[in-house]
Amino acid sequence: MDRNVTLIDGYADVYERVQQFVLEYSDYASNISQAYNQGTNNISKGNANYKAIIDSYYHFESMGLANLLGSMFVTPQNTTAILKVSYDVPLLNEATFVEAILAFGRDNVPDDLVTISFTGEGLFVIEMIDATARYK
């Protein structure tokens, strides 16, 4: 295997930058949750419970669980890493909260090395909320 394309080999060219991005992304999700909970984002009033967690190979690696749990977040060739974003937010502000998390990923991914794409139920919910708002 070419060491330049594996995302989990600590000696690979891309490992350090992708790991740094993923850990910063996780910190951002935690920080934006905290900002929403404190009402410092000019959207929430600080009276709700917002929470976002990003699980990844690198998250489990930092806890010494890469082989046990981290392997679920990379393809067998170690060329694709999956980031699982879990969140719990009030429905009223869900679209804004999730869009902020997605925007951080799009804006900060080391795109000279990797690409990022998003899928999942949360995006469906955002699209439905946006579509409903257009017909009010």
PARO-174206 format. One record per residue (C-alpha): residue number from 1; residue in three letters; x, y, z. Coordinates in nm, 2 decimals. Example, Ala and Ser with C-alpha at 12.3 -4.5 7.8 and 13.67 -1.06 7.14 Angstrom:
BEGIN
[1 'ALA' [1.23 -0.45 0.78]],
[2 'SER' [1.37 -0.11 0.71]],
END
This chain:
BEGIN
[1 'MET' [0.00 0.00 0.00]],
[2 'ASP' [0.12 0.35 -0.08]],
[3 'ARG' [0.20 0.53 0.24]],
[4 'ASN' [0.09 0.86 0.08]],
[5 'VAL' [-0.28 0.76 0.07]],
[6 'THR' [-0.35 0.58 0.39]],
[7 'LEU' [-0.53 0.79 0.65]],
[8 'ILE' [-0.45 0.58 0.96]],
[9 'ASP' [-0.07 0.52 0.92]],
[10 'GLY' [0.10 0.77 1.15]],
[11 'TYR' [0.39 0.79 0.91]],
[12 'ALA' [0.17 0.86 0.60]],
[13 'ASP' [0.19 1.20 0.44]],
[14 'VAL' [-0.18 1.28 0.48]],
[15 'TYR' [-0.23 1.13 0.83]],
[16 'GLU' [-0.12 1.43 1.04]],
[17 'ARG' [-0.32 1.69 0.85]],
[18 'VAL' [-0.63 1.49 0.82]],
[19 'GLN' [-0.61 1.39 1.19]],
[20 'GLN' [-0.57 1.75 1.28]],
[21 'PHE' [-0.87 1.86 1.07]],
[22 'VAL' [-1.09 1.59 1.23]],
[23 'LEU' [-0.99 1.67 1.58]],
[24 'GLU' [-1.04 2.04 1.52]],
[25 'TYR' [-1.38 1.96 1.36]],
[26 'SER' [-1.47 1.77 1.68]],
[27 'ASP' [-1.37 2.06 1.89]],
[28 'TYR' [-1.57 2.30 1.68]],
[29 'ALA' [-1.88 2.08 1.72]],
[30 'SER' [-1.83 2.09 2.10]],
[31 'ASN' [-1.77 2.46 2.10]],
[32 'ILE' [-2.07 2.55 1.89]],
[33 'SER' [-2.29 2.33 2.11]],
[34 'GLN' [-2.16 2.52 2.41]],
[35 'ALA' [-2.23 2.86 2.24]],
[36 'TYR' [-2.58 2.76 2.16]],
[37 'ASN' [-2.64 2.64 2.51]],
[38 'GLN' [-2.51 2.96 2.66]],
[39 'GLY' [-2.71 3.17 2.41]],
[40 'THR' [-2.39 3.35 2.28]],
[41 'ASN' [-2.46 3.28 1.91]],
[42 'ASN' [-2.75 3.53 1.86]],
[43 'ILE' [-2.98 3.25 1.77]],
[44 'SER' [-3.07 3.05 2.08]],
[45 'LYS' [-3.16 3.21 2.40]],
[46 'GLY' [-2.94 2.98 2.61]],
[47 'ASN' [-3.23 2.78 2.75]],
[48 'ALA' [-3.20 2.47 2.53]],
[49 'ASN' [-2.97 2.17 2.53]],
[50 'TYR' [-2.76 2.15 2.22]],
[51 'LYS' [-2.51 1.87 2.17]],
[52 'ALA' [-2.30 1.76 1.88]],
[53 'ILE' [-2.04 1.48 1.88]],
[54 'ILE' [-1.81 1.37 1.60]],
[55 'ASP' [-1.69 1.02 1.62]],
[56 'SER' [-1.40 0.91 1.40]],
[57 'TYR' [-1.11 0.68 1.38]],
[58 'TYR' [-0.89 0.95 1.52]],
[59 'HIS' [-1.13 1.00 1.82]],
[60 'PHE' [-1.10 0.63 1.91]],
[61 'GLU' [-0.73 0.63 1.84]],
[62 'SER' [-0.68 0.91 2.10]],
[63 'MET' [-0.85 0.68 2.35]],
[64 'GLY' [-0.63 0.38 2.26]],
[65 'LEU' [-0.93 0.21 2.09]],
[66 'ALA' [-0.83 0.24 1.73]],
[67 'ASN' [-0.82 -0.14 1.66]],
[68 'LEU' [-1.14 -0.21 1.85]],
[69 'LEU' [-1.37 0.07 1.75]],
[70 'GLY' [-1.18 0.30 1.52]],
[71 'SER' [-1.16 0.04 1.24]],
[72 'MET' [-1.54 0.09 1.19]],
[73 'PHE' [-1.47 0.44 1.06]],
[74 'VAL' [-1.22 0.36 0.78]],
[75 'THR' [-1.25 0.15 0.47]],
[76 'PRO' [-1.04 -0.17 0.44]],
[77 'GLN' [-0.79 0.01 0.22]],
[78 'ASN' [-0.77 0.30 0.48]],
[79 'THR' [-0.82 0.55 0.20]],
[80 'THR' [-1.17 0.67 0.32]],
[81 'ALA' [-1.25 0.78 0.67]],
[82 'ILE' [-1.60 0.83 0.80]],
[83 'LEU' [-1.69 1.09 1.05]],
[84 'LYS' [-2.02 1.03 1.23]],
[85 'VAL' [-2.18 1.35 1.35]],
[86 'SER' [-2.45 1.29 1.61]],
[87 'TYR' [-2.65 1.58 1.74]],
[88 'ASP' [-2.94 1.66 1.96]],
[89 'VAL' [-3.09 2.00 1.91]],
[90 'PRO' [-3.44 2.17 1.94]],
[91 'LEU' [-3.61 2.13 1.60]],
[92 'LEU' [-3.67 2.50 1.57]],
[93 'ASN' [-3.30 2.58 1.52]],
[94 'GLU' [-3.19 2.25 1.38]],
[95 'ALA' [-3.12 2.37 1.03]],
[96 'THR' [-2.91 2.66 1.15]],
[97 'PHE' [-2.71 2.45 1.39]],
[98 'VAL' [-2.65 2.16 1.14]],
[99 'GLU' [-2.56 2.40 0.86]],
[100 'ALA' [-2.29 2.57 1.09]],
[101 'ILE' [-2.14 2.23 1.15]],
[102 'LEU' [-2.14 2.13 0.78]],
[103 'ALA' [-2.00 2.47 0.68]],
[104 'PHE' [-1.70 2.42 0.92]],
[105 'GLY' [-1.63 2.09 0.75]],
[106 'ARG' [-1.65 2.24 0.40]],
[107 'ASP' [-1.45 2.54 0.48]],
[108 'ASN' [-1.17 2.37 0.67]],
[109 'VAL' [-1.11 2.04 0.51]],
[110 'PRO' [-0.75 2.01 0.37]],
[111 'ASP' [-0.89 1.99 0.02]],
[112 'ASP' [-0.55 1.96 -0.14]],
[113 'LEU' [-0.54 1.61 0.02]],
[114 'VAL' [-0.89 1.49 0.07]],
[115 'THR' [-1.25 1.56 -0.01]],
[116 'ILE' [-1.55 1.58 0.22]],
[117 'SER' [-1.91 1.50 0.15]],
[118 'PHE' [-2.22 1.47 0.37]],
[119 'THR' [-2.52 1.24 0.38]],
[120 'GLY' [-2.78 1.14 0.63]],
[121 'GLU' [-3.11 1.21 0.80]],
[122 'GLY' [-3.01 1.55 0.93]],
[123 'LEU' [-2.97 1.68 0.57]],
[124 'PHE' [-3.31 1.55 0.49]],
[125 'VAL' [-3.46 1.73 0.79]],
[126 'ILE' [-3.29 2.06 0.69]],
[127 'GLU' [-3.43 2.03 0.33]],
[128 'MET' [-3.78 1.96 0.47]],
[129 'ILE' [-3.77 2.26 0.71]],
[130 'ASP' [-3.64 2.49 0.43]],
[131 'ALA' [-3.91 2.37 0.19]],
[132 'THR' [-4.18 2.41 0.45]],
[133 'ALA' [-4.06 2.76 0.52]],
[134 'ARG' [-4.09 2.86 0.16]],
[135 'TYR' [-4.46 2.77 0.15]],
[136 'LYS' [-4.57 2.95 0.46]],
END
